[in-house]
Amino acid sequence: MTAPLRGLRVVESTSYVAGPLAGMTLAQLGAEVIRIDPIKGASDAGRWPLSRNGTSLFWAGLNKGVKSIGVDLSSPAGQEVATALITAPGDDAGLFVDNTVGRACFAYEHLRARRADLVHVHIQGYPDDSPAMDYAVNPRFGVPMLTRPLDTDRPVNHVLPAWDIATGQLAVSGLLAGLRRRSVDGRGSRIDLALADVAAAHVAHLGWLAEVAERGQDRPRLGNHLFGAFGVDFVCGDGGRVIAVAITRQQWRDLVRVTCTEAVFAALASVHGADFSVEGERFENRSLIEAVLAPWFARHTVPEVIAAAKGTRVMIGEFRSVSEVVSSYRSGAESAVLTEIDQPGFGPMLTATSPLRWDTDYAATAPAPRFGDDTEWALTELLGLSAHEIAVLVDNGTVHPGTSRTRPTPERRDLHATV
């Protein structure tokens, strides 16, 4: 595959989910992505889940295919290294993504003074730069109150960082839009993107806020019922559980046919004056539909249910544990987007490549870097420093030479300015 972003150079200084996801996504599309890590390592470099030897599987999974340099961002020399890398010349350079707070060397106006056409995406928690994370933002916009079970008043927050994921992808869109603008009129861009704004916007996009604004009250709790259509989970004969969803008319017709309940629903439609072919009416009669379908699912095992739905438009989703997904991957039954790579410091690691397929193929994926292993390369190839100048920076603690490299010893002579 010809990587569509090959030749682009993006510098990033990010941590946790949204920022690293943006960098990894760009790298998987072929861009050369260079992480500027603090001299002691990234703040999320040890985040769980961990391997048995203490390697962060979280960090390794979200930083595949990028490069890492370690820089002392508290020192003037380190700040100059970072600034020089971000504002390096080239039509395909001058692209920066960060989610840092309080680092003057990463401020847009500071960087713009060195490169006027800089495209800078700054990921924030809130628009005022106050901190936020997905698990705290999600309840702020009411989502857990929609998903909690019917038998408890305690809200259930999600474990999937949905807003972080959306923010990371929007950061990629913003960066590429800024690059497009620069190619048209030569102007740079300051692009600020707040996690809280992403959550608020998407809750609004889905009509959830407009619904309450019009009706003057919150939607009732629905448990696992799909709002506005028919979809709910069923216990199968082997104790497993599936969810059955019928949104379209064809899905509904196939669900009724597969479960042999056509006659029952025809009679119920006549008695209740309901048209079950209409999505909204299926939702309004969801408890009745569930009661009619439940005995069929109880008589069949999960494999039998899945087999019966095969070749139809009925959407059946089996509830599986993560360990069951891993077992399925090892048996060769999962999507080819999942793959194993040789991750330095860990060994074979089950992860994924980009879900984008180019000409029907998934792209290969590369492992995450070891901290600082690309420092020497970046200083040599991008900034043109000599081995001696790099050795001085390492000796002064300005840059980190990489965990797998031998610390160089500089010549003993005074340099007025290395960078």
TORKOL-4160 file (C-alpha; in steps of 0.2 Angstrom, whole numbers, padded with zeros to 4 digits, m for minus):
419
<pt num="1" X="0000" Y="0000" Z="0000"/>
<pt num="2" X="0006" Y="0018" Z="m0004"/>
<pt num="3" X="0004" Y="0027" Z="0012"/>
<pt num="4" X="m0007" Y="0042" Z="0008"/>
<pt num="5" X="0002" Y="0054" Z="0021"/>
<pt num="6" X="0019" Y="0048" Z="0017"/>
<pt num="7" X="0031" Y="0063" Z="0017"/>
<pt num="8" X="0021" Y="0073" Z="0030"/>
<pt num="9" X="0031" Y="0076" Z="0047"/>
<pt num="10" X="0020" Y="0079" Z="0062"/>
<pt num="11" X="0027" Y="0083" Z="0079"/>
<pt num="12" X="0017" Y="0079" Z="0094"/>
<pt num="13" X="0018" Y="0081" Z="0113"/>
<pt num="14" X="0003" Y="0072" Z="0121"/>
<pt num="15" X="m0002" Y="0060" Z="0134"/>
<pt num="16" X="m0017" Y="0048" Z="0138"/>
<pt num="17" X="m0030" Y="0044" Z="0124"/>
<pt num="18" X="m0035" Y="0058" Z="0112"/>
<pt num="19" X="m0018" Y="0065" Z="0108"/>
<pt num="20" X="m0008" Y="0049" Z="0106"/>
<pt num="21" X="m0023" Y="0042" Z="0096"/>
<pt num="22" X="m0022" Y="0057" Z="0084"/>
<pt num="23" X="m0003" Y="0054" Z="0082"/>
<pt num="24" X="m0005" Y="0035" Z="0079"/>
<pt num="25" X="m0018" Y="0038" Z="0067"/>
<pt num="26" X="m0008" Y="0050" Z="0057"/>
<pt num="27" X="0007" Y="0037" Z="0058"/>
<pt num="28" X="m0004" Y="0023" Z="0052"/>
<pt num="29" X="m0008" Y="0034" Z="0037"/>
<pt num="30" X="0010" Y="0036" Z="0033"/>
<pt num="31" X="0015" Y="0052" Z="0041"/>
<pt num="32" X="0032" Y="0053" Z="0051"/>
<pt num="33" X="0026" Y="0057" Z="0068"/>
<pt num="34" X="0038" Y="0062" Z="0081"/>
<pt num="35" X="0034" Y="0062" Z="0100"/>
<pt num="36" X="0042" Y="0075" Z="0111"/>
<pt num="37" X="0043" Y="0067" Z="0128"/>
<pt num="38" X="0048" Y="0075" Z="0144"/>
<pt num="39" X="0066" Y="0070" Z="0149"/>
<pt num="40" X="0059" Y="0058" Z="0162"/>
<pt num="41" X="0047" Y="0050" Z="0151"/>
<pt num="42" X="0028" Y="0052" Z="0147"/>
<pt num="43" X="0016" Y="0054" Z="0161"/>
<pt num="44" X="0006" Y="0039" Z="0154"/>
<pt num="45" X="0021" Y="0028" Z="0151"/>
<pt num="46" X="0016" Y="0017" Z="0165"/>
<pt num="47" X="m0003" Y="0017" Z="0164"/>
<pt num="48" X="m0013" Y="0001" Z="0166"/>
<pt num="49" X="m0015" Y="m0012" Z="0159"/>
<pt num="50" X="0002" Y="m0018" Z="0162"/>
<pt num="51" X="0011" Y="m0033" Z="0156"/>
<pt num="52" X="0019" Y="m0045" Z="0168"/>
<pt num="53" X="0035" Y="m0037" Z="0166"/>
<pt num="54" X="0028" Y="m0020" Z="0170"/>
<pt num="55" X="0027" Y="m0013" Z="0152"/>
<pt num="56" X="0012" Y="m0002" Z="0149"/>
<pt num="57" X="0001" Y="m0010" Z="0136"/>
<pt num="58" X="m0010" Y="0005" Z="0136"/>
<pt num="59" X="0005" Y="0016" Z="0130"/>
<pt num="60" X="0012" Y="0003" Z="0118"/>
<pt num="61" X="m0005" Y="0001" Z="0110"/>
<pt num="62" X="m0008" Y="0020" Z="0107"/>
<pt num="63" X="0009" Y="0025" Z="0101"/>
<pt num="64" X="0012" Y="0012" Z="0087"/>
<pt num="65" X="0022" Y="0018" Z="0073"/>
<pt num="66" X="0028" Y="0035" Z="0080"/>
<pt num="67" X="0046" Y="0040" Z="0085"/>
<pt num="68" X="0051" Y="0046" Z="0102"/>
<pt num="69" X="0063" Y="0059" Z="0108"/>
<pt num="70" X="0066" Y="0064" Z="0126"/>
<pt num="71" X="0069" Y="0082" Z="0130"/>
<pt num="72" X="0071" Y="0092" Z="0146"/>
<pt num="73" X="0057" Y="0105" Z="0142"/>
<pt num="74" X="0061" Y="0114" Z="0158"/>
<pt num="75" X="0077" Y="0120" Z="0152"/>
<pt num="76" X="0080" Y="0134" Z="0139"/>
<pt num="77" X="0091" Y="0122" Z="0129"/>
<pt num="78" X="0078" Y="0109" Z="0129"/>
<pt num="79" X="0064" Y="0121" Z="0124"/>
<pt num="80" X="0075" Y="0127" Z="0110"/>
<pt num="81" X="0077" Y="0109" Z="0104"/>
<pt num="82" X="0058" Y="0107" Z="0104"/>
<pt num="83" X="0054" Y="0124" Z="0096"/>
<pt num="84" X="0067" Y="0120" Z="0082"/>
<pt num="85" X="0059" Y="0103" Z="0078"/>
<pt num="86" X="0041" Y="0109" Z="0078"/>
<pt num="87" X="0045" Y="0124" Z="0066"/>
<pt num="88" X="0058" Y="0115" Z="0055"/>
<pt num="89" X="0057" Y="0121" Z="0037"/>
<pt num="90" X="0048" Y="0111" Z="0023"/>
<pt num="91" X="0031" Y="0111" Z="0014"/>
<pt num="92" X="0027" Y="0095" Z="0023"/>
<pt num="93" X="0033" Y="0100" Z="0040"/>
<pt num="94" X="0027" Y="0113" Z="0053"/>
<pt num="95" X="0013" Y="0102" Z="0059"/>
<pt num="96" X="0010" Y="0101" Z="0078"/>
<pt num="97" X="m0002" Y="0092" Z="0090"/>
<pt num="98" X="m0001" Y="0094" Z="0109"/>
<pt num="99" X="m0012" Y="0093" Z="0124"/>
<pt num="100" X="0000" Y="0101" Z="0136"/>
<pt num="101" X="m0005" Y="0115" Z="0149"/>
<pt num="102" X="0007" Y="0129" Z="0154"/>
<pt num="103" X="0022" Y="0125" Z="0143"/>
<pt num="104" X="0026" Y="0142" Z="0135"/>
<pt num="105" X="0037" Y="0134" Z="0122"/>
<pt num="106" X="0022" Y="0126" Z="0115"/>
<pt num="107" X="0011" Y="0141" Z="0114"/>
<pt num="108" X="0005" Y="0145" Z="0097"/>
<pt num="109" X="0011" Y="0163" Z="0097"/>
<pt num="110" X="0028" Y="0158" Z="0102"/>
<pt num="111" X="0029" Y="0145" Z="0088"/>
<pt num="112" X="0021" Y="0156" Z="0075"/>
<pt num="113" X="0035" Y="0169" Z="0078"/>
<pt num="114" X="0047" Y="0156" Z="0071"/>
<pt num="115" X="0035" Y="0149" Z="0057"/>
<pt num="116" X="0020" Y="0159" Z="0052"/>
<pt num="117" X="0012" Y="0145" Z="0042"/>
<pt num="118" X="0012" Y="0133" Z="0057"/>
<pt num="119" X="m0003" Y="0122" Z="0059"/>
<pt num="120" X="m0006" Y="0119" Z="0077"/>
<pt num="121" X="m0019" Y="0108" Z="0085"/>
<pt num="122" X="m0021" Y="0110" Z="0104"/>
<pt num="123" X="m0031" Y="0097" Z="0113"/>
<pt num="124" X="m0039" Y="0104" Z="0129"/>
<pt num="125" X="m0050" Y="0097" Z="0143"/>
<pt num="126" X="m0061" Y="0113" Z="0143"/>
<pt num="127" X="m0060" Y="0128" Z="0132"/>
<pt num="128" X="m0052" Y="0138" Z="0146"/>
<pt num="129" X="m0038" Y="0125" Z="0147"/>
<pt num="130" X="m0044" Y="0118" Z="0164"/>
<pt num="131" X="m0042" Y="0099" Z="0165"/>
<pt num="132" X="m0055" Y="0086" Z="0160"/>
<pt num="133" X="m0055" Y="0068" Z="0156"/>
<pt num="134" X="m0068" Y="0057" Z="0147"/>
<pt num="135" X="m0074" Y="0048" Z="0163"/>
<pt num="136" X="m0078" Y="0065" Z="0171"/>
<pt num="137" X="m0085" Y="0074" Z="0156"/>
<pt num="138" X="m0097" Y="0059" Z="0151"/>
<pt num="139" X="m0108" Y="0061" Z="0167"/>
<pt num="140" X="m0108" Y="0080" Z="0165"/>
<pt num="141" X="m0118" Y="0078" Z="0149"/>
<pt num="142" X="m0131" Y="0066" Z="0155"/>
<pt num="143" X="m0125" Y="0050" Z="0146"/>
<pt num="144" X="m0124" Y="0038" Z="0161"/>
<pt num="145" X="m0142" Y="0043" Z="0166"/>
<pt num="146" X="m0148" Y="0036" Z="0150"/>
<pt num="147" X="m0139" Y="0019" Z="0151"/>
<pt num="148" X="m0142" Y="0014" Z="0169"/>
<pt num="149" X="m0152" Y="m0002" Z="0173"/>
<pt num="150" X="m0170" Y="0000" Z="0177"/>
<pt num="151" X="m0168" Y="m0008" Z="0195"/>
<pt num="152" X="m0156" Y="0004" Z="0202"/>
<pt num="153" X="m0154" Y="0023" Z="0204"/>
<pt num="154" X="m0136" Y="0022" Z="0203"/>
<pt num="155" X="m0129" Y="0029" Z="0187"/>
<pt num="156" X="m0117" Y="0018" Z="0177"/>
<pt num="157" X="m0102" Y="0027" Z="0169"/>
<pt num="158" X="m0095" Y="0019" Z="0153"/>
<pt num="159" X="m0078" Y="0011" Z="0152"/>
<pt num="160" X="m0075" Y="0016" Z="0134"/>
<pt num="161" X="m0067" Y="0033" Z="0132"/>
<pt num="162" X="m0079" Y="0038" Z="0118"/>
<pt num="163" X="m0076" Y="0057" Z="0119"/>
<pt num="164" X="m0057" Y="0054" Z="0119"/>
<pt num="165" X="m0058" Y="0043" Z="0104"/>
<pt num="166" X="m0069" Y="0056" Z="0095"/>
<pt num="167" X="m0058" Y="0070" Z="0100"/>
<pt num="168" X="m0042" Y="0061" Z="0093"/>
<pt num="169" X="m0051" Y="0058" Z="0076"/>
<pt num="170" X="m0057" Y="0076" Z="0076"/>
<pt num="171" X="m0039" Y="0082" Z="0079"/>
<pt num="172" X="m0033" Y="0072" Z="0064"/>
<pt num="173" X="m0047" Y="0080" Z="0054"/>
<pt num="174" X="m0042" Y="0098" Z="0060"/>
<pt num="175" X="m0024" Y="0095" Z="0056"/>
<pt num="176" X="m0027" Y="0090" Z="0039"/>
<pt num="177" X="m0040" Y="0104" Z="0036"/>
<pt num="178" X="m0026" Y="0116" Z="0042"/>
<pt num="179" X="m0014" Y="0108" Z="0030"/>
<pt num="180" X="m0026" Y="0110" Z="0016"/>
<pt num="181" X="m0029" Y="0128" Z="0020"/>
<pt num="182" X="m0011" Y="0131" Z="0020"/>
<pt num="183" X="m0009" Y="0124" Z="0003"/>
<pt num="184" X="m0022" Y="0135" Z="m0004"/>
<pt num="185" X="m0017" Y="0152" Z="0004"/>
<pt num="186" X="m0001" Y="0149" Z="0013"/>
<pt num="187" X="m0009" Y="0153" Z="0030"/>
<pt num="188" X="m0006" Y="0144" Z="0046"/>
<pt num="189" X="m0019" Y="0139" Z="0058"/>
<pt num="190" X="m0022" Y="0139" Z="0077"/>
<pt num="191" X="m0035" Y="0125" Z="0080"/>
<pt num="192" X="m0041" Y="0122" Z="0098"/>
<pt num="193" X="m0051" Y="0107" Z="0102"/>
<pt num="194" X="m0059" Y="0104" Z="0119"/>
<pt num="195" X="m0064" Y="0087" Z="0125"/>
<pt num="196" X="m0079" Y="0094" Z="0134"/>
<pt num="197" X="m0085" Y="0103" Z="0118"/>
<pt num="198" X="m0083" Y="0086" Z="0108"/>
<pt num="199" X="m0095" Y="0078" Z="0121"/>
<pt num="200" X="m0107" Y="0092" Z="0121"/>
<pt num="201" X="m0108" Y="0093" Z="0102"/>
<pt num="202" X="m0111" Y="0075" Z="0099"/>
<pt num="203" X="m0124" Y="0073" Z="0113"/>
<pt num="204" X="m0133" Y="0088" Z="0104"/>
<pt num="205" X="m0130" Y="0081" Z="0086"/>
<pt num="206" X="m0139" Y="0065" Z="0091"/>
<pt num="207" X="m0154" Y="0076" Z="0096"/>
<pt num="208" X="m0154" Y="0071" Z="0114"/>
<pt num="209" X="m0154" Y="0089" Z="0120"/>
<pt num="210" X="m0167" Y="0095" Z="0108"/>
<pt num="211" X="m0178" Y="0081" Z="0114"/>
<pt num="212" X="m0177" Y="0087" Z="0132"/>
<pt num="213" X="m0179" Y="0105" Z="0127"/>
<pt num="214" X="m0195" Y="0102" Z="0118"/>
<pt num="215" X="m0203" Y="0090" Z="0130"/>
<pt num="216" X="m0197" Y="0098" Z="0146"/>
<pt num="217" X="m0192" Y="0082" Z="0155"/>
<pt num="218" X="m0178" Y="0068" Z="0154"/>
<pt num="219" X="m0181" Y="0052" Z="0144"/>
<pt num="220" X="m0186" Y="0038" Z="0155"/>
<pt num="221" X="m0173" Y="0024" Z="0159"/>
<pt num="222" X="m0173" Y="0010" Z="0146"/>
<pt num="223" X="m0160" Y="m0002" Z="0153"/>
<pt num="224" X="m0154" Y="m0012" Z="0137"/>
<pt num="225" X="m0168" Y="m0007" Z="0126"/>
<pt num="226" X="m0163" Y="0003" Z="0111"/>
<pt num="227" X="m0171" Y="0020" Z="0110"/>
<pt num="228" X="m0183" Y="0023" Z="0096"/>
<pt num="229" X="m0183" Y="0006" Z="0088"/>
<pt num="230" X="m0183" Y="m0012" Z="0094"/>
<pt num="231" X="m0167" Y="m0019" Z="0102"/>
<pt num="232" X="m0164" Y="m0029" Z="0118"/>
<pt num="233" X="m0154" Y="m0043" Z="0125"/>
<pt num="234" X="m0161" Y="m0061" Z="0127"/>
<pt num="235" X="m0155" Y="m0076" Z="0137"/>
<pt num="236" X="m0152" Y="m0091" Z="0126"/>
<pt num="237" X="m0154" Y="m0109" Z="0130"/>
<pt num="238" X="m0136" Y="m0112" Z="0134"/>
<pt num="239" X="m0135" Y="m0097" Z="0147"/>
<pt num="240" X="m0127" Y="m0086" Z="0134"/>
<pt num="241" X="m0134" Y="m0069" Z="0130"/>
<pt num="242" X="m0137" Y="m0060" Z="0114"/>
<pt num="243" X="m0144" Y="m0044" Z="0108"/>
<pt num="244" X="m0157" Y="m0043" Z="0094"/>
<pt num="245" X="m0159" Y="m0027" Z="0084"/>
<pt num="246" X="m0172" Y="m0023" Z="0071"/>
<pt num="247" X="m0171" Y="m0005" Z="0065"/>
<pt num="248" X="m0177" Y="m0006" Z="0047"/>
<pt num="249" X="m0193" Y="m0014" Z="0040"/>
<pt num="250" X="m0183" Y="m0028" Z="0032"/>
<pt num="251" X="m0174" Y="m0032" Z="0048"/>
<pt num="252" X="m0190" Y="m0033" Z="0057"/>
<pt num="253" X="m0198" Y="m0044" Z="0044"/>
<pt num="254" X="m0183" Y="m0056" Z="0045"/>
<pt num="255" X="m0183" Y="m0056" Z="0064"/>
<pt num="256" X="m0201" Y="m0061" Z="0064"/>
<pt num="257" X="m0198" Y="m0074" Z="0051"/>
<pt num="258" X="m0182" Y="m0082" Z="0059"/>
<pt num="259" X="m0192" Y="m0083" Z="0076"/>
<pt num="260" X="m0207" Y="m0090" Z="0068"/>
<pt num="261" X="m0218" Y="m0077" Z="0076"/>
<pt num="262" X="m0227" Y="m0070" Z="0060"/>
<pt num="263" X="m0244" Y="m0076" Z="0065"/>
<pt num="264" X="m0242" Y="m0070" Z="0083"/>
<pt num="265" X="m0237" Y="m0052" Z="0078"/>
<pt num="266" X="m0251" Y="m0051" Z="0065"/>
<pt num="267" X="m0264" Y="m0055" Z="0078"/>
<pt num="268" X="m0256" Y="m0043" Z="0091"/>
<pt num="269" X="m0256" Y="m0029" Z="0078"/>
<pt num="270" X="m0274" Y="m0031" Z="0075"/>
<pt num="271" X="m0279" Y="m0032" Z="0094"/>
<pt num="272" X="m0268" Y="m0017" Z="0098"/>
<pt num="273" X="m0270" Y="m0007" Z="0083"/>
<pt num="274" X="m0251" Y="m0006" Z="0080"/>
<pt num="275" X="m0241" Y="m0006" Z="0065"/>
<pt num="276" X="m0225" Y="m0016" Z="0070"/>
<pt num="277" X="m0217" Y="m0012" Z="0053"/>
<pt num="278" X="m0215" Y="0006" Z="0059"/>
<pt num="279" X="m0199" Y="0009" Z="0069"/>
<pt num="280" X="m0207" Y="0020" Z="0082"/>
<pt num="281" X="m0221" Y="0009" Z="0086"/>
<pt num="282" X="m0209" Y="m0006" Z="0088"/>
<pt num="283" X="m0201" Y="0005" Z="0102"/>
<pt num="284" X="m0218" Y="0009" Z="0110"/>
<pt num="285" X="m0222" Y="m0009" Z="0111"/>
<pt num="286" X="m0205" Y="m0015" Z="0115"/>
<pt num="287" X="m0210" Y="m0024" Z="0131"/>
<pt num="288" X="m0224" Y="m0034" Z="0122"/>
<pt num="289" X="m0212" Y="m0038" Z="0108"/>
<pt num="290" X="m0198" Y="m0044" Z="0120"/>
<pt num="291" X="m0211" Y="m0055" Z="0129"/>
<pt num="292" X="m0216" Y="m0064" Z="0113"/>
<pt num="293" X="m0198" Y="m0067" Z="0107"/>
<pt num="294" X="m0190" Y="m0072" Z="0123"/>
<pt num="295" X="m0196" Y="m0090" Z="0123"/>
<pt num="296" X="m0189" Y="m0093" Z="0105"/>
<pt num="297" X="m0172" Y="m0087" Z="0111"/>
<pt num="298" X="m0173" Y="m0098" Z="0127"/>
<pt num="299" X="m0176" Y="m0113" Z="0116"/>
<pt num="300" X="m0160" Y="m0110" Z="0106"/>
<pt num="301" X="m0141" Y="m0109" Z="0110"/>
<pt num="302" X="m0131" Y="m0094" Z="0105"/>
<pt num="303" X="m0123" Y="m0103" Z="0090"/>
<pt num="304" X="m0140" Y="m0109" Z="0085"/>
<pt num="305" X="m0147" Y="m0091" Z="0086"/>
<pt num="306" X="m0132" Y="m0084" Z="0076"/>
<pt num="307" X="m0134" Y="m0098" Z="0063"/>
<pt num="308" X="m0153" Y="m0095" Z="0061"/>
<pt num="309" X="m0149" Y="m0076" Z="0058"/>
<pt num="310" X="m0135" Y="m0079" Z="0045"/>
<pt num="311" X="m0140" Y="m0074" Z="0028"/>
<pt num="312" X="m0154" Y="m0062" Z="0034"/>
<pt num="313" X="m0153" Y="m0044" Z="0039"/>
<pt num="314" X="m0157" Y="m0047" Z="0057"/>
<pt num="315" X="m0143" Y="m0040" Z="0068"/>
<pt num="316" X="m0138" Y="m0052" Z="0082"/>
<pt num="317" X="m0124" Y="m0047" Z="0094"/>
<pt num="318" X="m0117" Y="m0060" Z="0106"/>
<pt num="319" X="m0111" Y="m0054" Z="0123"/>
<pt num="320" X="m0093" Y="m0060" Z="0125"/>
<pt num="321" X="m0080" Y="m0057" Z="0137"/>
<pt num="322" X="m0063" Y="m0049" Z="0132"/>
<pt num="323" X="m0055" Y="m0066" Z="0135"/>
<pt num="324" X="m0067" Y="m0074" Z="0123"/>
<pt num="325" X="m0062" Y="m0061" Z="0110"/>
<pt num="326" X="m0044" Y="m0066" Z="0112"/>
<pt num="327" X="m0048" Y="m0085" Z="0111"/>
<pt num="328" X="m0058" Y="m0081" Z="0095"/>
<pt num="329" X="m0043" Y="m0072" Z="0088"/>
<pt num="330" X="m0031" Y="m0086" Z="0091"/>
<pt num="331" X="m0043" Y="m0098" Z="0082"/>
<pt num="332" X="m0042" Y="m0087" Z="0067"/>
<pt num="333" X="m0060" Y="m0081" Z="0068"/>
<pt num="334" X="m0058" Y="m0063" Z="0071"/>
<pt num="335" X="m0056" Y="m0048" Z="0059"/>
<pt num="336" X="m0039" Y="m0046" Z="0051"/>
<pt num="337" X="m0038" Y="m0028" Z="0059"/>
<pt num="338" X="m0032" Y="m0037" Z="0075"/>
<pt num="339" X="m0014" Y="m0042" Z="0073"/>
<pt num="340" X="0002" Y="m0047" Z="0084"/>
<pt num="341" X="0017" Y="m0037" Z="0083"/>
<pt num="342" X="0034" Y="m0038" Z="0092"/>
<pt num="343" X="0034" Y="m0024" Z="0104"/>
<pt num="344" X="0051" Y="m0019" Z="0111"/>
<pt num="345" X="0052" Y="m0022" Z="0130"/>
<pt num="346" X="0037" Y="m0034" Z="0129"/>
<pt num="347" X="0038" Y="m0046" Z="0115"/>
<pt num="348" X="0023" Y="m0053" Z="0105"/>
<pt num="349" X="0008" Y="m0041" Z="0108"/>
<pt num="350" X="m0010" Y="m0043" Z="0102"/>
<pt num="351" X="m0015" Y="m0026" Z="0095"/>
<pt num="352" X="m0023" Y="m0019" Z="0079"/>
<pt num="353" X="m0019" Y="m0010" Z="0063"/>
<pt num="354" X="m0029" Y="0005" Z="0056"/>
<pt num="355" X="m0047" Y="m0001" Z="0052"/>
<pt num="356" X="m0045" Y="0009" Z="0036"/>
<pt num="357" X="m0043" Y="m0003" Z="0021"/>
<pt num="358" X="m0035" Y="0004" Z="0005"/>
<pt num="359" X="m0039" Y="m0006" Z="m0010"/>
<pt num="360" X="m0047" Y="m0019" Z="0001"/>
<pt num="361" X="m0031" Y="m0022" Z="0012"/>
<pt num="362" X="m0027" Y="m0017" Z="0030"/>
<pt num="363" X="m0010" Y="m0008" Z="0031"/>
<pt num="364" X="0004" Y="m0016" Z="0041"/>
<pt num="365" X="0007" Y="m0009" Z="0058"/>
<pt num="366" X="0023" Y="m0005" Z="0068"/>
<pt num="367" X="0027" Y="m0006" Z="0086"/>
<pt num="368" X="0028" Y="0009" Z="0098"/>
<pt num="369" X="0045" Y="0016" Z="0101"/>
<pt num="370" X="0056" Y="0014" Z="0116"/>
<pt num="371" X="0057" Y="0031" Z="0125"/>
<pt num="372" X="0070" Y="0042" Z="0117"/>
<pt num="373" X="0076" Y="0030" Z="0105"/>
<pt num="374" X="0074" Y="0042" Z="0090"/>
<pt num="375" X="0082" Y="0057" Z="0099"/>
<pt num="376" X="0099" Y="0055" Z="0090"/>
<pt num="377" X="0091" Y="0053" Z="0073"/>
<pt num="378" X="0080" Y="0068" Z="0075"/>
<pt num="379" X="0094" Y="0080" Z="0081"/>
<pt num="380" X="0105" Y="0073" Z="0067"/>
<pt num="381" X="0093" Y="0072" Z="0052"/>
<pt num="382" X="0081" Y="0086" Z="0056"/>
<pt num="383" X="0091" Y="0099" Z="0065"/>
<pt num="384" X="0108" Y="0095" Z="0057"/>
<pt num="385" X="0118" Y="0093" Z="0074"/>
<pt num="386" X="0135" Y="0085" Z="0074"/>
<pt num="387" X="0138" Y="0070" Z="0085"/>
<pt num="388" X="0148" Y="0081" Z="0097"/>
<pt num="389" X="0134" Y="0093" Z="0099"/>
<pt num="390" X="0122" Y="0079" Z="0103"/>
<pt num="391" X="0134" Y="0072" Z="0115"/>
<pt num="392" X="0135" Y="0089" Z="0124"/>
<pt num="393" X="0116" Y="0089" Z="0125"/>
<pt num="394" X="0115" Y="0072" Z="0132"/>
<pt num="395" X="0129" Y="0076" Z="0145"/>
<pt num="396" X="0120" Y="0091" Z="0150"/>
<pt num="397" X="0104" Y="0082" Z="0153"/>
<pt num="398" X="0095" Y="0092" Z="0139"/>
<pt num="399" X="0090" Y="0077" Z="0129"/>
<pt num="400" X="0088" Y="0058" Z="0133"/>
<pt num="401" X="0098" Y="0047" Z="0122"/>
<pt num="402" X="0086" Y="0032" Z="0122"/>
<pt num="403" X="0084" Y="0017" Z="0133"/>
<pt num="404" X="0093" Y="0005" Z="0122"/>
<pt num="405" X="0108" Y="0016" Z="0118"/>
<pt num="406" X="0124" Y="0019" Z="0126"/>
<pt num="407" X="0126" Y="0036" Z="0133"/>
<pt num="408" X="0139" Y="0045" Z="0123"/>
<pt num="409" X="0153" Y="0055" Z="0131"/>
<pt num="410" X="0156" Y="0072" Z="0124"/>
<pt num="411" X="0173" Y="0080" Z="0120"/>
<pt num="412" X="0178" Y="0092" Z="0133"/>
<pt num="413" X="0177" Y="0109" Z="0125"/>
<pt num="414" X="0166" Y="0123" Z="0128"/>
<pt num="415" X="0151" Y="0126" Z="0117"/>
<pt num="416" X="0143" Y="0144" Z="0118"/>
<pt num="417" X="0127" Y="0137" Z="0110"/>
<pt num="418" X="0123" Y="0120" Z="0104"/>
<pt num="419" X="0106" Y="0123" Z="0097"/>
